[in-house]
Amino acid sequence: MNERARCVVVGGGPAGVVLTYLLARGGAEVTLLESRGDFDRRFRGDSIAPSILDHLDVLGLAAPMLATVAHAVADAFVWRTPDRAYTLADYRDASRTHPYYALVPQAEFLPFMVAQAQRFPGADVRMGARVSALLRDESGRVAGVEYRHDGRRHELRADLVVGADGRSSKVRALSSVRATELGASLDICWFAVPRRAGDPPMSGLELRCEPGQNLAVLGQGTDWQIGFTIPAGTFPEVRAGGVEPLAAVLRRLVPWLGDRIDVLTDVNDLSLLPVRITSLDRWTEPGLLLIGDAAHVISPVGGNGINLAILDAAEAANRLVGPLTAARPDHAMLDAAAGQVERVRRPSVDREQRFQVQVERSAAERLRSGDPRPPLALRVLSSVPGFARFSGRRSARALAVPPPVPQILNGAAAS
């Protein structure tokens, strides 16, 4: 079955759904293909930064999202040891309207954004559509995708394909782009427990540490997400040790969970997230643009993968909406716009990845050495009055979002 689209976005994660929304709002015809049948994703990046919330606010989305989607807010990042707590970032000066991170489950955020996109006539969202090949024209330019849906093979021809299908991107694997692993020092084992009204007040973004153990504690609307940080590749050893050592860590570091610790009855109850940092030789080839984790796998340590993905989508929408709504397709103009997305976004992404490699190596060394404290420089700086708020403002500036171009801001008529 042959079909046609101006732009096809592969992958219904944060980058894909936000790009689909922005392009459709700007009047472009865009088809989103998501391989899964739903958005029930757990233990994925859920921490939406103040600057991203401000951007959603400009688009008129922040207030309805926060009003309807169960979430938690975090106004600080705290590193807690048995001896003391170090506040390493305070976000209360990071934004006038949203001075916090919103911890919004992707299972709620993604369908919210898709519903907003579908208000515009140009958005076509197809769930359960699994891409199997890239189509190419006689010159070798990417000219669409082949996918399977409801047991049938489809060809979807397009002027531009955007791969936004995550860290294990099928589109990237099918392209001529080459990936390089920058290092893998840590893995994270996640599980979730229900929140209760009597739980202690927390920043919402906490790292609780003791010698040889780092435990991430993230607040969400109805749950706590608990993440055990382990040296990369050691999950077989964790499995062999059984569940009791993990439960003992929980009793020491988060004793207020009480009987909820008992829900962890088997090591296989944990979701293993291998931490990878991957860079590409390029994000584009003619007819193709990669964004989000498909273009640059970001470590979940730091929680900014979702924010960098949305930044990519905002930049891509601004650059692509004009060429995609032109009366006649101009492939040279589209390819130039896609290349500009990489030129603008790549320097900050490369810096973030280099920083993450350093952070992961340091964290792995601290696990091995048994020192639960932050690095010395952070310990010293955290004692300086005003440092935490400066750090929060600085992180917000690093995630500054380009304002939507007038074509997107003014928008197509929505239903």
VENGI-V332219 format. One record per residue. D_FIRST is the distance of its C-alpha to the first C-alpha in Angstrom with 1 decimal. Layout:
d_first = [D_FIRST/D_FIRST]
//
This chain:
d_first = [0.0/3.8/6.6/10.4/13.5/17.1/17.7/16.0/18.6/18.1/20.7/22.4/25.9/28.6/27.5/23.9/24.8/27.7/25.8/23.1/26.0/27.9/25.2/24.2/27.9/28.4/25.9/22.9/19.3/18.3/15.6/17.1/15.5/18.1/17.8/20.5/20.5/23.7/26.1/29.0/30.2/33.8/36.1/34.1/35.6/36.9/39.7/39.0/41.7/43.9/42.5/38.9/40.2/42.0/38.7/37.0/40.1/39.8/36.3/37.8/36.1/38.9/41.1/38.4/37.0/40.4/41.5/38.6/37.6/40.1/41.4/44.6/46.3/48.0/50.6/51.7/50.9/53.7/54.6/57.0/59.3/62.0/64.5/62.9/59.9/58.7/56.8/54.8/52.9/53.6/51.0/53.2/53.6/50.0/49.0/50.9/48.3/46.6/49.3/47.4/44.3/42.2/41.0/37.8/35.7/32.1/31.1/32.5/32.0/28.2/27.4/30.0/28.4/24.9/26.6/28.3/25.2/23.4/26.4/25.1/22.4/20.6/19.9/16.6/17.2/14.8/16.9/16.2/13.4/14.6/14.0/14.3/14.4/15.2/13.6/16.5/17.5/20.2/23.0/21.7/21.0/18.4/15.5/13.1/11.9/9.7/10.1/10.2/10.7/12.3/12.0/8.2/6.7/4.8/6.0/8.3/10.8/14.2/17.8/19.1/18.2/21.0/21.6/23.6/22.9/26.5/29.1/26.9/24.1/21.2/20.3/23.9/23.9/21.0/22.8/26.0/28.0/30.9/32.4/36.1/37.6/40.7/42.3/42.1/45.4/44.5/42.2/42.2/42.2/41.3/42.0/42.5/45.3/45.9/48.0/51.2/53.3/56.2/54.5/56.4/55.4/53.5/51.9/48.4/47.9/50.4/51.0/53.7/55.4/58.1/59.1/56.1/53.7/51.5/49.9/47.5/47.8/45.3/45.6/42.6/42.6/43.4/43.6/45.3/43.1/45.4/44.6/46.7/46.7/47.2/47.6/44.3/43.6/46.3/44.3/45.3/48.9/48.2/46.7/49.6/52.0/50.7/50.3/54.0/54.5/51.6/53.0/56.4/54.9/53.6/57.0/58.7/56.3/54.9/57.5/56.8/53.6/56.0/54.5/50.9/51.5/51.5/47.8/47.4/48.2/46.2/45.1/41.6/41.6/41.2/37.9/38.3/37.1/37.8/38.9/37.4/37.8/35.3/35.4/33.0/34.1/31.9/29.3/27.2/25.8/24.3/21.2/22.0/24.5/25.6/27.6/29.5/30.0/27.1/29.5/32.8/33.4/36.4/38.9/39.1/42.9/43.6/40.7/39.2/35.8/34.2/36.4/35.5/31.8/32.3/34.5/31.7/29.3/32.1/32.8/29.2/28.6/31.8/30.9/27.2/27.3/29.0/26.7/23.6/25.0/26.4/25.6/24.2/22.6/25.3/24.0/27.6/28.6/25.8/26.8/30.4/29.9/28.1/31.1/33.5/32.1/33.1/36.4/37.4/36.3/37.0/40.8/41.2/38.6/40.4/43.7/42.4/41.2/44.5/46.3/44.3/45.1/48.8/48.6/46.9/49.5/52.3/51.0/50.7/54.2/55.5/54.1/55.8/59.1/59.3/59.8/58.1/59.0/56.9/57.7/61.1/60.0/58.1/61.0/63.3/61.1/60.4/64.2/64.3/64.4/61.4/59.3/56.8/56.1/55.9/53.4/51.3/51.4/50.6/47.5/46.3/46.8/44.9/41.8/42.3/39.1/38.5/38.8/35.7/35.7/36.6/33.1/32.0/35.3/35.6/32.0/29.5/30.3/29.5/29.0]
//
